[in-house]
Amino acid sequence: MPEPAQSFYLTTPIYYVNDAPHIGHAYTTVAADVITRWHRQRQEDVWFLTGTDEHGQKVLRTAEANGVTPQEWADRLVADSWEPVLKTIDARNDDFIRTTQDRHTQRAQRFLQGLYDDGEIYAGAYEGPYCVGCEEYKLPGDLLDGMGEHEGQKVCPIHGKPVEMLSEENYFFRMSAYADRLLALYEEHPEFVQPASARNEVIGFVKQGLQDLSISRSTFDWGIPIPWDSKHVLYVWFDALLNYATAIGYGSDDAADREKFERTWPADVHLIGKDILRFHAVIWPAMLMAAGLPLPKTVFAHGWLLVGGEKMSKSKLTGIAPSDIIDTFGSDAFRYYFLRTIAFGGDGSFSWEDMAARYHGELANGFGNLASRTAAMIGKYFGGSLPRAGELTSLETGLADVAARAVAEAEAAMDRLAIHDAIAAAWTLVDATNVYITETQPWKVAKQPGETDAEGHGVDGGRLATSLVTAAEALRSLAVLLHPVMPKATAALWESLGGEQALGTLDAQPMAGAGTFGVLPAGTVVTKGAVLFPRLPDDA
């Protein structure tokens, strides 16, 4: 029997439904989609989870301000904004979890009851500064002095709004008991928190000492009821973090769900923004330790998209809807631009002018024109039928070497979640193939004796045939290599190359074989399809 495919489980954070998504949310989801598509191209068994976080005081207040119930608000935002944006950005998620779904609430209650029964949760009281935007009690040292209208008040460093002093009876999770185990985890498994800057921040935070965590609220009722005390609802972060386990079957009575969980857990990557790092790298592993469950392999905290030097935010009116960009540039260009131009893990800024320049220079003129002119020359000289190559020179073997190296470097980059480096490695083949065509000059070779017949048709085995077959092979490599990044353009390229008829679906092409030339058989029908990256409107 064949070996089962290697499994790969990746999650995005689940997003608050207090407002519609902006490109900061889309950046996280696109990165997750590119990573999981890459693993699919390796022919692995992939599960990609995303979803929405629908409980908590912030959602409650937003719903009240809009004159509807929290459930009505969540249902509207999910249906009108959060699910549609996945299609807008071409995300290929396998599941969409909502924390108001029964499958989540019931399984979260089972997890919570287990901790309570084991003595990991106790009753107490808490008073302290609370940020509704973060849904988090803050330590005094976390706060900043307010400016302008907030002068004289303490404000959240992320939202820039005053915190509220809350005092209530709560249930507490004995998180302080896990400080030493967490520090040992970070030391023994440095890959658990990435990048290194994020790991250093987490280590510094835990070394300051951990407090027990307030995990219930009794001042409002929009949340999962505490199973042994219905006057309390579960703290929204304790609720939200559990989605990564409940979505794949944890706590279910169904045998198929339990088997799904055993097969899929632990997560390979939790992909998050750096502002929610502590929840995922401190609270979440402590929860799993307390429950005796395996820990995820990696929590990767990427940087922020900045507008005017500040994190993109709807509350600060700096949010940009993904469709604002995609309607002009297309989803492939959106995906390419943000993941190539920003070093993954660091902050980055969006510039409309820079995106337009890269669209023209790298996508339209670099990649798209390469595909168009190669297909056009095969059509002109060989009637659209891929010829048989002749003797290879150092130019052909050199380009094949570039392809093999591009695949190897891109694979290594994706393993360390350096998406920008993976795309840059692939682009070495785009650039090298353009150079190859300039050097071989097929249009001039076609005029040489013996390269075409009396009717001007190219002949098999000549330099003209060899150069165009080599260019087609490079494009075949690029179709596979860039498929996770630009699924629409590469699907169109694959169709142009006759790939499906000759080799099967693009999805079925193993990434490991992308760097090998000599794969497209002679006689493959090549057509010049639509332009991969059309000219932008003059006002773009």
PyMOL commands that set and color helices and strands:
alter all, ss='L'
color gray80, all
select helices_A, chain A and resi 23-41+57-65+70-88+102-117+140-142+148-150+175-188+190-192+196-207+236-241+243-246+255-264+274-291+322-329+331-341+352-382+394-415+419-440+442-445+463-481+487-496+499-503+511-513
alter helices_A, ss='H'
color red, helices_A
select strands_A, chain A and resi 7-11+15-16+45-53+95-98+121-131+136-137+144-145+154-155+164-173+193-194+213-214+216-217+225-226+229-234+269-273+299-302+305-307+310-311+348-349
alter strands_A, ss='S'
color yellow, strands_A
deselect
rebuild
show_as cartoon
